[in-house]
Amino acid sequence: MRRNLLAAVAAMFLAFTGAAVAADQDFTLVNSTGFEIDQLFVSPHSSNNWGADVLGRDVLPTGRQTDISFPPNTRPCAWDLKVVYSDGGSASWMNINLCSISKVTLFYNRQTDVTRAVTE
């Protein structure tokens, strides 16, 4: 009985730690702003710079979406996100837990001049 209990506890521990190591930060970004996104930056929250534009030469037209993938074994869950529109305007969000979401949809409110991000 004790051996079975130890085996069950060991299996639970391995399953739990395996899930923690295999955290998935990949997500889909949906542009519902009404404006074309020219640049997209995704940076670890602990970083002091944005790094490279992950869209590269591409743009993300309004009404479209793109999948953002991370290399295997990427560790941090807390990320910052910044978009730059074709007209030069920008919006950013800090400390997004990408380990717990799979989709970020951006909306722009013309009356308040605010872009908000809704996560799923």
N, C-alpha and C positions, 0 to 999 in steps of 0.2 A: 504494500500500500504506500509506504513512504517513498519507494523508488518511483512509482507512478506519479506521486505528487511532485517530486523533484523534477521529473521529466516534463510534466505539464507546466511548471513554473519556468523551466528553462526554455520551453517552446514559446511561451508567452513573452519572455524577455527578448528572445531572438526576433520574434515577429514585431515587437514594439520598436526595438532598436533598428531593425531593418527598415521600417517605415520612416523613422526619423532620418536615416542616412539618405533614403531615396526620395527626399522632399522634391517636389516638382514645382518649379517656378514658371514654367511655360504658361503663356496666356494669349488670348486673342484681344486685340485692340480694335474697337469699332468706332468709326468716325461718324457721329451723328451731329456734328457741329454746324453744318451748312457751309463750311470752309475747307479748302484743301490743306492738308498737313504736309509741310515740306520737309520737316526734320522731326525725328523722334529719338530721345535720349532716355536710356534706362540705366541707372547707376546704383550700386549698393548704397544704402543709406549712410553707411560709415565713410563713404568717399567724399572728398572735397571738390571733385570735378565731375563733369558730365561724361567725359570720354567721347567716343565716336558716335555719329548719327547712325542708328541701326537700320534706317531706311536706305542708307547709301545714296545712290542716284535716283531711287524711286520716290514717289510721293504717294500719299494716301488720300484719294478723293473722298469727298463727303458721301456718305451712304455705303462706303466700302469698309472692309476689315482686313486685318493682317495678323498672322500668327507670329508670335515672338517666342523663340526657343532658346534655351540655355544649354550650355555643355553639361554632360553628365557630371555628377558629383559637385555641382554648384552648391555651396553651403548656405550663404545668408538667405533669409526669408524677407528681410526688410529692404525695400528698394524705393528709389525716387524715380519719378517719371516726369519728363518735360516734352511738350510738343511746341514746335514753331510753325506757324501758319505761313502760307505763301506770301501774305502781305506784311510779314515781319513780326506780327503779334505773337505772344507766347503764353503758355499756361503751364504750371507745374504742380505736382502733388508729392508730398513727402511721406516716407515711412509706410509704404503700402506693403502689406504682408502677402507676397506672391505665392507663398506656400499654401494659403487658404483660399485663393481665388483662381478662376480660370478665364475670366472675361472682364474687360474694362471697357465700358461704353462712355464716350465723351459727348456731352451736350452743351450747347452754347445758348445763353439767354440774352437776347438783344436788349431787352429793357434794363437789365442789371449789368450788362457787359461782363458776365461771369461765365466761365467754362467750368462745368462740374463733371466729376468722374463717378460713375455708378459701377460698383463691382459686384460680380456674381461668383 
